[in-house]
């Protein structure tokens, strides 16, 4: 089977401003995807500052990679374990009492 990719159209895809994506890239790389910054509350603050909707009592461990926090909603009492990659090219909703590992 042959697929003609020249007809593929992703003009609907709007990941956000270049400025916001660049700032998030460095924030994500330095503080989320690293193991030297284990502090949860600043990570939750930064997620909210970048537009994520975050419920109460989120635990977010080290080495977590989040593509676009402004397209992320996390419920109450959730746990995001080490080395989780949330590749949210579109809206992702994580409901209450969920553990990702």
ZIKA-V271542 format. One record per residue. N is the residue number from 1. RES is the residue in one small letter. SS is DSSP state (h for helix, s for strand, l for the rest). PHI is phi in whole degrees, 0 to 359 (NA if undefined). OMEGA is omega in radians with two decimals (NA if undefined). Layout:
BEGIN
n->[N;N]
res->[RES;RES]
ss->[SS;SS]
phi->[PHI;PHI]
omega->[OMEGA;OMEGA]
END
This chain:
BEGIN
n->[1;2;3;4;5;6;7;8;9;10;11;12;13;14;15;16;17;18;19;20;21;22;23;24;25;26;27;28;29;30;31;32;33;34;35;36;37;38;39;40;41;42;43;44;45;46;47;48;49;50;51;52;53;54;55;56;57;58;59;60;61;62;63;64;65;66;67;68;69;70;71;72;73;74;75;76;77;78;79;80;81;82;83;84;85;86;87;88;89;90;91;92;93;94;95;96;97;98;99;100;101]
res->[x;x;x;x;x;x;x;x;x;x;x;x;x;x;x;x;x;x;x;x;x;x;x;x;x;x;x;x;x;x;x;x;x;x;x;x;x;x;x;x;x;x;x;x;x;x;x;x;x;x;x;x;x;x;x;x;x;x;x;x;x;x;x;x;x;x;x;x;x;x;x;x;x;x;x;x;x;x;x;x;x;x;x;x;x;x;x;x;x;x;x;x;x;x;x;x;x;x;x;x;x]
ss->[l;l;l;l;h;h;h;l;l;l;l;l;l;l;l;l;l;h;h;h;h;h;h;h;h;h;h;h;h;h;h;h;l;l;l;l;l;l;l;h;h;h;h;h;h;h;h;h;h;l;l;l;s;s;l;l;l;l;s;s;l;l;l;l;s;s;l;l;h;h;h;s;s;s;l;l;l;l;s;s;l;l;l;l;s;s;l;l;l;l;l;s;s;s;l;l;l;l;s;s;l]
phi->[NA;251;245;265;283;293;268;291;231;242;295;290;285;231;283;120;294;299;301;298;294;293;299;295;306;288;298;298;294;279;246;261;276;254;258;272;240;273;280;280;300;296;294;297;302;295;302;295;298;268;103;289;262;237;284;273;63;281;250;234;276;282;59;262;244;240;292;226;297;289;246;234;229;237;283;279;57;251;230;247;280;301;64;282;241;261;266;273;288;225;301;236;241;253;287;295;58;245;242;252;212]
omega->[-3.13;-3.14;3.13;-3.10;3.12;3.14;-3.13;-3.10;3.07;-3.12;3.10;-3.01;-3.13;-3.06;-3.10;-3.09;3.13;3.13;-3.13;-3.13;3.12;3.12;3.12;3.14;-3.12;3.08;3.14;-3.10;-3.06;-2.99;-3.09;-3.07;-3.12;3.12;-3.08;-3.11;-3.03;-2.98;-3.03;-3.04;3.07;3.10;3.10;3.10;-3.13;3.08;3.12;3.14;3.12;2.99;3.09;3.02;-3.04;3.09;-3.10;3.06;3.02;2.98;3.13;-3.04;-3.11;3.03;3.10;-3.14;3.12;-3.06;-3.09;-3.12;3.13;3.06;-3.04;3.05;-3.11;-3.12;-3.12;3.01;-3.14;3.14;3.05;-3.02;-3.11;3.06;3.03;3.09;3.07;-3.07;-3.00;3.07;3.04;-3.08;3.07;3.12;3.06;-3.04;3.13;3.00;-3.13;3.05;3.04;3.13;NA]
END
